[in-house]
Amino acid sequence: MWFLLRLFVFTLSLLCVYAGLLEDHGYTVEEYTNGVYYVKSRHYAGGNAPMNKVKINTDTKVMTVYLAYNGLEEAHEDKLRLSQVLGALCTKEDLDPDDLEWVVIDDVENLETKDAMKKYRQKHGLRFKDEIRIDPSKEEDWAIFSSTPFYKAVYYMLPKKGIDQIIVKNSGGNQDMYFSVA
């Protein structure tokens, strides 16, 4: 009984810590319908443009990241990593990040990640439109992607689980990256 009570208090304290994490660090969060969030920082574009746009579907347990310009945010004492921002947004939806099934990066623009995609395609003789699908059992291929910023952000957002599959799909000229959470 005491164990359950201590576990409840610990979990509650974590939720309180994350509930206002973004605001406590100077970020502005605009919440729209259907789990869409815009996160702004006065250290990115003077606070005039969203640094992050994220949608969290609590029914399907899918997080979609549309904008992630955290790398362009100026350094400051209260700066949060992308993984912390994403985790805090999950908390706003009363969703444990470990309960997510997929994290989707819509239209990858990050050069390091695009280079990883290109390297993988060249290694395997794939065209730009060909789908990439890998899992950790393909260690050499997994290593190509596990050092990218989006992989790291999703990995560090998950307190207990990990990523068990990476899929890259081309949709209308955009490269979308899917991380399966397991």
C-alpha positions as CSV (number, residue, x, y, z in Angstrom):
1,M,0.0,0.0,0.0
2,W,2.8,2.4,0.9
3,F,4.5,1.6,-2.3
4,L,1.4,2.6,-4.4
5,L,1.0,5.8,-2.4
6,R,4.7,6.7,-2.9
7,L,4.5,5.9,-6.6
8,F,1.4,8.1,-6.9
9,V,3.0,11.0,-5.1
10,F,6.2,10.6,-7.3
11,T,4.1,10.5,-10.5
12,L,2.1,13.5,-9.4
13,S,5.2,15.5,-8.7
14,L,6.6,14.7,-12.1
15,L,3.4,15.9,-13.8
16,C,3.5,19.1,-11.8
17,V,7.2,19.6,-12.8
18,Y,6.4,19.2,-16.5
19,A,3.0,20.9,-16.6
20,G,4.5,24.4,-16.6
21,L,8.0,23.6,-17.8
22,L,7.7,25.5,-21.0
23,E,6.2,28.6,-19.5
24,D,8.7,28.4,-16.6
25,H,11.5,28.6,-19.1
26,G,10.1,31.6,-20.9
27,Y,8.4,29.8,-23.8
28,T,4.9,30.8,-25.0
29,V,2.6,28.0,-25.9
30,E,-0.4,28.5,-28.1
31,E,-2.9,25.6,-28.0
32,Y,-5.3,25.0,-30.7
33,T,-8.0,22.4,-31.3
34,N,-7.2,18.8,-32.0
35,G,-4.0,18.8,-30.0
36,V,-2.1,21.3,-32.1
37,Y,0.5,23.4,-30.3
38,Y,2.7,26.3,-31.3
39,V,5.7,27.0,-29.1
40,K,7.5,30.4,-29.3
41,S,10.6,31.7,-27.7
42,R,11.8,35.3,-27.5
43,H,15.2,33.8,-28.4
44,Y,14.0,32.6,-31.8
45,A,12.9,35.1,-34.4
46,G,12.3,37.6,-31.6
47,G,9.3,35.6,-30.4
48,N,7.4,36.5,-33.5
49,A,7.4,33.1,-35.2
50,P,6.7,29.6,-33.9
51,M,9.8,27.6,-33.2
52,N,7.8,24.4,-32.9
53,K,4.5,23.2,-34.3
54,V,3.4,19.9,-32.9
55,K,0.2,17.9,-33.0
56,I,-0.6,15.2,-30.5
57,N,-3.4,12.7,-31.3
58,T,-4.2,11.1,-27.9
59,D,-6.6,8.6,-29.6
60,T,-4.1,7.1,-32.0
61,K,-1.1,7.9,-29.7
62,V,0.7,9.7,-32.6
63,M,2.8,12.9,-32.2
64,T,3.5,14.8,-35.4
65,V,6.3,17.4,-35.5
66,Y,5.7,20.0,-38.2
67,L,8.2,22.6,-37.1
68,A,11.4,22.1,-35.0
69,Y,13.7,25.0,-35.2
70,N,15.2,24.6,-31.7
71,G,18.7,24.4,-33.1
72,L,18.2,28.0,-34.3
73,E,17.2,29.3,-30.9
74,E,19.8,31.5,-29.4
75,A,21.6,30.1,-26.4
76,H,20.2,31.2,-23.0
77,E,20.1,30.0,-19.4
78,D,16.6,28.5,-19.7
79,K,16.9,26.9,-23.1
80,L,15.2,23.5,-23.4
81,R,16.2,20.7,-25.7
82,L,13.6,19.5,-28.3
83,S,13.1,16.3,-26.3
84,Q,12.1,18.4,-23.3
85,V,9.7,20.6,-25.3
86,L,8.1,17.5,-26.8
87,G,7.8,15.8,-23.4
88,A,6.2,18.9,-21.9
89,L,3.7,19.0,-24.7
90,C,2.7,15.4,-24.0
91,T,2.1,16.4,-20.4
92,K,-0.2,19.2,-21.5
93,E,-2.3,16.4,-23.2
94,D,-2.1,14.2,-20.1
95,L,-0.1,11.7,-22.1
96,D,3.0,9.9,-20.9
97,P,5.6,10.0,-23.8
98,D,6.1,6.3,-23.3
99,D,2.4,5.8,-24.3
100,L,3.1,7.2,-27.8
101,E,3.1,4.6,-30.6
102,W,4.6,6.8,-33.3
103,V,6.4,10.1,-33.6
104,V,6.3,11.6,-37.1
105,I,8.7,14.3,-38.3
106,D,6.8,15.9,-41.2
107,D,8.9,17.2,-44.1
108,V,12.4,16.8,-42.7
109,E,14.5,19.9,-43.4
110,N,17.4,19.2,-41.0
111,L,20.6,18.9,-43.1
112,E,22.2,16.2,-40.9
113,T,19.0,14.0,-41.1
114,K,18.8,14.6,-44.9
115,D,22.4,13.6,-45.2
116,A,21.7,10.3,-43.3
117,M,18.8,9.6,-45.7
118,K,21.0,10.2,-48.7
119,K,23.8,8.1,-47.3
120,Y,21.4,5.2,-46.7
121,R,19.9,5.5,-50.1
122,Q,23.3,5.5,-51.8
123,K,24.5,2.6,-49.8
124,H,21.4,0.5,-50.8
125,G,21.0,1.8,-54.4
126,L,17.6,3.4,-53.6
127,R,15.9,6.3,-55.4
128,F,14.7,9.4,-53.6
129,K,11.1,8.2,-53.8
130,D,11.9,4.7,-52.3
131,E,10.8,4.1,-48.8
132,I,13.4,3.4,-46.1
133,R,12.5,0.9,-43.4
134,I,15.0,-0.2,-40.7
135,D,15.1,-1.6,-37.2
136,P,17.9,-2.0,-34.6
137,S,18.9,-5.5,-35.9
138,K,20.5,-3.8,-38.9
139,E,23.2,-2.2,-36.7
140,E,25.2,-0.5,-39.4
141,D,22.2,1.1,-41.0
142,W,20.6,2.0,-37.6
143,A,23.8,3.8,-36.7
144,I,23.4,6.1,-39.8
145,F,20.1,7.4,-38.3
146,S,20.7,7.1,-34.5
147,S,23.1,10.1,-34.5
148,T,20.6,12.5,-36.1
149,P,19.0,15.2,-34.1
150,F,15.4,13.9,-34.5
151,Y,16.4,10.4,-33.4
152,K,18.1,11.8,-30.3
153,A,15.1,14.1,-29.5
154,V,12.6,11.2,-29.7
155,Y,14.9,8.8,-27.8
156,Y,15.6,11.2,-25.0
157,M,11.9,12.1,-24.7
158,L,11.1,8.5,-23.8
159,P,11.8,7.8,-20.2
160,K,11.4,4.0,-20.3
161,K,10.8,2.9,-23.9
162,G,12.9,3.2,-27.0
163,I,12.6,3.4,-30.8
164,D,12.2,0.0,-32.5
165,Q,11.7,1.1,-36.2
166,I,12.5,4.0,-38.4
167,I,10.6,4.6,-41.6
168,V,11.2,7.3,-44.2
169,K,8.5,8.0,-46.7
170,N,8.4,10.4,-49.6
171,S,5.0,12.2,-49.8
172,G,4.7,14.8,-52.5
173,G,8.4,15.6,-52.5
174,N,8.6,15.8,-48.7
175,Q,10.5,13.3,-46.7
176,D,8.6,12.3,-43.6
177,M,10.3,10.3,-40.9
178,Y,8.4,7.9,-38.6
179,F,9.7,6.6,-35.3
180,S,8.0,3.6,-33.9
181,V,7.9,3.6,-30.1
182,A,8.3,0.3,-28.3
